């Protein structure tokens, strides 16, 4: 972690020096997220977060950001995980634009959230302005402990903005679909070893428990409709992002327990351990509000 922080600090100082002739923006804020939702899914208990945020931006398209997630309604209240984010946006040709991004996660080691159990993500997006709306697609590689997933989110959005003196308003209605591989849901393996005396020599009895997705592969997971609203002045801003998620295609998982003795399989059992929330998918409405000061 120390190496990553030193690298980010070095980049930050370099960009600060370079941007003396460019427009830059620093902000600190506090976010409130009323429910943690990912791929159209949430825990059976709403996971609410308070999220202090620190952001640096310059007009060249670079944004550096850190978000600290404090959970407020679980057995593990307090610090849950930290995100360090970097994004660079650029124009490609006429009305075609794009961006690349990367996020590093630092968890408290017992986070219940999907993101809190990731190591890092890298990705990007492409956006084509067609006049009436923008056709966009996000691409992400998600890396966890022993697994990797690819996620693609194509969609459409449109930005409406206007200024009046020192006041800036922006509305960005959007509609996206979410597709992803499902390796994360197969990521749990537990092995127990017991030395058990038989009629002959002592044989090591190994019990291996694996969680296996019955419908693996690249899967359509959700539709998401969002309406971010932003109001800014030269010194502060407020943004609200209400989102309606419609999850699709339940992810069915089986817990397979295999017992071996002396390297030979002696018993295998399979139990459907699909969570109730996954077997009974419901539409979700959630939102995030952010208050921030600009410098």
C-alpha positions as CSV (number, residue, x, y, z in Angstrom):
1,X,0.0,0.0,0.0
2,X,2.9,2.4,0.8
3,X,4.3,2.0,-2.7
4,X,0.9,2.8,-4.3
5,X,0.4,5.9,-2.1
6,X,4.0,7.2,-2.9
7,X,3.3,6.7,-6.6
8,X,0.0,8.5,-6.5
9,X,1.5,11.3,-4.4
10,X,4.4,11.7,-7.0
11,X,1.9,11.8,-9.9
12,X,-0.2,14.3,-7.9
13,X,2.8,16.7,-7.4
14,X,3.8,16.4,-11.0
15,X,0.4,17.2,-12.3
16,X,0.0,20.1,-9.8
17,X,3.2,21.6,-11.1
18,X,2.2,21.1,-14.8
19,X,-1.2,22.5,-14.3
20,X,-0.1,25.9,-13.1
21,X,-0.9,27.1,-16.6
22,X,-4.1,25.0,-16.8
23,X,-7.4,25.1,-14.9
24,X,-7.5,22.7,-12.0
25,X,-10.1,21.9,-9.4
26,X,-9.8,20.4,-5.9
27,X,-12.8,19.3,-3.9
28,X,-13.6,17.5,-0.7
29,X,-17.1,16.1,-0.1
30,X,-19.3,13.8,1.9
31,X,-21.5,11.2,0.2
32,X,-24.4,9.3,1.5
33,X,-25.4,6.0,-0.2
34,X,-28.7,4.5,1.1
35,X,-28.1,1.0,-0.3
36,X,-25.1,-0.7,-1.9
37,X,-26.2,-2.2,-5.3
38,X,-24.0,-3.9,-7.8
39,X,-25.0,-5.6,-11.0
40,X,-28.6,-4.9,-10.0
41,X,-28.2,-6.9,-6.7
42,X,-28.0,-5.9,-3.1
43,X,-27.8,-7.7,0.3
44,X,-31.0,-8.7,2.0
45,X,-30.2,-5.9,4.5
46,X,-29.7,-2.5,3.0
47,X,-26.0,-1.5,3.3
48,X,-25.8,2.2,3.8
49,X,-22.5,4.2,3.6
50,X,-21.1,7.5,4.5
51,X,-18.3,8.2,2.1
52,X,-15.7,11.1,2.6
53,X,-14.3,11.9,-0.8
54,X,-11.2,13.8,-2.0
55,X,-10.8,14.8,-5.7
56,X,-8.3,16.5,-8.0
57,X,-9.2,17.4,-11.6
58,X,-7.5,19.3,-14.4
59,X,-8.8,20.4,-17.8
60,X,-6.5,17.9,-19.6
61,X,-8.9,15.2,-18.6
62,X,-7.2,13.7,-15.6
63,X,-9.1,13.0,-12.4
64,X,-7.5,11.5,-9.2
65,X,-9.9,10.6,-6.4
66,X,-10.2,8.7,-3.1
67,X,-13.4,7.5,-1.5
68,X,-13.4,6.1,2.1
69,X,-16.5,3.8,2.8
70,X,-17.8,3.8,6.3
71,X,-20.8,1.4,6.7
72,X,-23.4,2.4,9.2
73,X,-25.8,-0.6,9.6
74,X,-24.0,-3.9,9.9
75,X,-22.3,-6.0,12.5
76,X,-19.0,-4.5,11.2
77,X,-19.8,-0.8,11.6
78,X,-17.1,1.7,10.8
79,X,-14.5,1.6,8.1
80,X,-15.3,-0.9,5.4
81,X,-13.0,-0.2,2.4
82,X,-11.0,2.5,0.6
83,X,-10.9,3.3,-3.1
84,X,-8.1,5.0,-4.9
85,X,-9.3,6.1,-8.4
86,X,-7.6,7.5,-11.5
87,X,-9.3,8.4,-14.7
88,X,-8.2,10.0,-18.0
89,X,-10.7,11.3,-20.5
90,X,-9.8,12.2,-24.1
91,X,-11.3,13.1,-27.5
92,X,-10.7,10.5,-30.3
93,X,-12.3,11.9,-33.5
94,X,-15.0,14.6,-33.9
95,X,-17.8,13.5,-31.6
96,X,-16.2,10.2,-30.5
97,X,-14.6,10.3,-27.0
98,X,-13.2,7.9,-24.6
99,X,-11.5,7.3,-21.2
100,X,-9.4,4.9,-19.2
101,X,-9.6,4.3,-15.5
102,X,-8.2,2.2,-12.7
103,X,-9.2,1.6,-9.1
104,X,-7.3,0.0,-6.2
105,X,-9.3,-1.3,-3.2
106,X,-8.1,-1.7,0.4
107,X,-10.6,-3.6,2.6
108,X,-10.8,-4.0,6.3
109,X,-10.5,-7.8,5.7
110,X,-14.1,-8.6,6.6
111,X,-16.2,-6.5,4.2
112,X,-19.6,-7.9,3.2
113,X,-19.7,-5.8,0.0
114,X,-18.8,-7.1,-3.5
115,X,-16.5,-4.2,-4.3
116,X,-14.8,-4.4,-0.8
117,X,-13.6,-7.9,-1.7
118,X,-11.9,-6.9,-5.0
119,X,-8.2,-6.2,-5.4
120,X,-8.4,-3.7,-8.3
121,X,-10.3,-2.9,-11.5
122,X,-9.1,-1.5,-14.8
123,X,-11.3,-0.3,-17.6
124,X,-12.5,2.4,-19.9
125,X,-15.3,3.7,-22.0
126,X,-16.2,4.9,-25.5
127,X,-18.9,7.4,-26.2
128,X,-20.3,8.6,-29.6
129,X,-22.4,11.7,-29.6
130,X,-25.3,11.1,-32.1
131,X,-27.0,14.5,-31.4
132,X,-30.2,13.2,-29.9
133,X,-28.3,11.0,-27.4
134,X,-24.9,9.6,-26.7
135,X,-24.2,6.0,-27.4
136,X,-21.8,4.7,-24.7
137,X,-20.2,1.5,-23.5
138,X,-18.2,0.8,-20.3
139,X,-15.6,-2.0,-20.2
140,X,-14.1,-3.3,-16.9
141,X,-11.8,-6.0,-15.7
142,X,-12.4,-6.9,-12.1
143,X,-9.7,-8.7,-10.2
144,X,-10.3,-10.4,-6.9
145,X,-8.5,-13.1,-4.9
146,X,-8.1,-16.0,-7.3
147,X,-10.7,-14.8,-9.8
148,X,-11.2,-12.3,-12.6
149,X,-14.4,-11.0,-14.2
150,X,-15.1,-9.0,-17.3
151,X,-18.0,-6.6,-17.3
152,X,-19.5,-4.6,-20.2
153,X,-22.3,-2.0,-19.9
154,X,-23.7,-0.6,-23.1
155,X,-26.2,2.2,-23.0
156,X,-27.5,5.6,-24.0
157,X,-27.5,8.9,-22.1
158,X,-27.9,12.6,-22.8
159,X,-26.4,15.6,-21.0
160,X,-28.4,18.7,-20.5
161,X,-26.6,21.7,-18.9
162,X,-26.9,25.4,-18.6
163,X,-25.3,28.3,-16.7
164,X,-26.6,31.4,-15.2
165,X,-23.9,33.7,-13.8
166,X,-22.0,31.7,-11.1
167,X,-24.6,28.9,-11.1
168,X,-24.2,25.7,-13.2
169,X,-26.9,23.0,-13.6
170,X,-26.6,19.6,-15.2
171,X,-29.0,16.6,-15.8
172,X,-27.8,13.3,-17.3
173,X,-30.6,10.8,-17.9
174,X,-29.2,7.4,-18.8
175,X,-30.3,3.8,-19.6
176,X,-27.7,1.0,-19.4
177,X,-27.6,-2.8,-19.6
178,X,-25.1,-4.8,-17.5
179,X,-23.3,-8.0,-18.8
180,X,-20.7,-9.8,-16.8
181,X,-18.9,-13.1,-16.3
182,X,-19.7,-14.9,-13.0
183,X,-16.3,-16.1,-11.7
184,X,-16.7,-14.1,-8.5
185,X,-19.7,-16.3,-7.5
186,X,-17.5,-19.4,-7.7
187,X,-14.7,-17.8,-5.7
188,X,-15.2,-19.6,-2.4
189,X,-13.3,-22.9,-1.7
190,X,-12.8,-24.3,1.8
191,X,-10.7,-27.4,2.6
192,X,-10.7,-29.2,6.0
193,X,-8.3,-31.9,6.8
194,X,-8.9,-34.5,9.5
195,X,-6.6,-37.5,10.4
196,X,-9.0,-40.4,11.1
197,X,-7.9,-43.8,12.3
198,X,-9.2,-46.7,10.2
199,X,-8.7,-50.4,10.6
200,X,-5.2,-50.0,9.1
201,X,-2.9,-46.9,9.0
202,X,-4.0,-43.3,9.7
203,X,-5.5,-41.9,6.6
204,X,-5.8,-38.1,5.9
205,X,-9.5,-37.3,5.4
206,X,-9.9,-34.2,3.3
207,X,-13.2,-32.3,2.9
208,X,-13.4,-29.8,0.1
209,X,-16.3,-27.4,-0.2
210,X,-16.8,-25.5,-3.5
211,X,-19.4,-23.0,-4.6
212,X,-20.2,-23.6,-8.2
213,X,-22.4,-21.5,-10.6
214,X,-24.8,-23.8,-12.5
215,X,-25.3,-21.3,-15.3
216,X,-21.7,-19.9,-15.8
217,X,-20.5,-17.7,-18.7
218,X,-21.1,-14.2,-19.9
219,X,-24.5,-13.2,-18.6
220,X,-27.0,-10.4,-18.9
221,X,-27.5,-9.2,-15.3
222,X,-29.5,-6.0,-15.1
223,X,-31.0,-2.9,-16.6
224,X,-30.2,0.4,-14.8
225,X,-32.0,3.7,-15.3
226,X,-30.4,6.7,-13.7
227,X,-31.0,10.5,-13.5
228,X,-28.0,12.3,-12.0
229,X,-28.6,15.9,-11.1
230,X,-25.8,18.4,-10.3
231,X,-25.8,22.0,-9.1
232,X,-22.5,23.9,-8.7
233,X,-21.2,27.3,-7.9
234,X,-17.5,28.4,-7.8
235,X,-17.2,27.3,-4.2
236,X,-19.5,24.3,-3.6
237,X,-21.7,21.8,-5.3
238,X,-24.4,19.2,-4.7
239,X,-25.2,16.1,-6.8
240,X,-28.0,13.6,-6.5
241,X,-28.0,10.3,-8.3
242,X,-31.3,8.3,-8.1
243,X,-31.1,4.9,-9.8
244,X,-33.7,2.2,-10.6
245,X,-32.2,-1.3,-11.2
246,X,-34.0,-4.2,-12.7
247,X,-32.0,-7.4,-12.1
248,X,-32.2,-10.3,-14.6
249,X,-31.2,-14.0,-14.8
250,X,-30.9,-15.4,-11.3
251,X,-27.4,-16.7,-10.5
252,X,-28.0,-20.3,-9.2
253,X,-25.2,-21.7,-7.1
254,X,-24.6,-25.2,-5.6
255,X,-22.4,-26.0,-2.7
256,X,-20.5,-29.2,-3.6
257,X,-18.8,-31.1,-0.7
258,X,-16.2,-33.7,-1.6
259,X,-14.6,-36.0,0.9
260,X,-11.4,-37.9,0.0
261,X,-9.3,-40.4,1.9
262,X,-5.8,-41.3,0.7
263,X,-6.5,-39.4,-2.5
264,X,-9.6,-41.4,-3.3
265,X,-13.1,-39.8,-3.4
266,X,-15.3,-41.5,-0.9
267,X,-18.3,-39.1,-0.8
268,X,-19.8,-36.2,-2.7
269,X,-22.9,-34.1,-1.8
270,X,-24.5,-31.2,-3.7
271,X,-26.7,-28.6,-2.0
272,X,-28.5,-25.7,-3.7
273,X,-27.2,-22.7,-1.7
274,X,-28.6,-19.9,-3.9
275,X,-29.4,-16.9,-1.6
276,X,-33.1,-16.1,-1.2
277,X,-32.5,-12.6,-2.7
278,X,-31.1,-14.2,-5.8
279,X,-33.9,-16.7,-6.1
280,X,-36.4,-13.9,-5.7
281,X,-35.0,-11.0,-7.7
282,X,-36.8,-7.7,-7.2
283,X,-36.4,-4.3,-8.7
284,X,-34.4,-1.8,-6.6
285,X,-34.5,1.9,-6.2
286,X,-31.5,3.5,-4.5
287,X,-29.7,6.8,-4.5
288,X,-26.6,8.7,-3.6
289,X,-26.2,12.3,-2.5
290,X,-22.9,14.2,-2.5
291,X,-22.1,17.6,-0.9
292,X,-18.7,19.0,-1.7
293,X,-16.5,22.1,-1.4
294,X,-14.4,23.3,-4.3
295,X,-11.0,25.0,-4.1
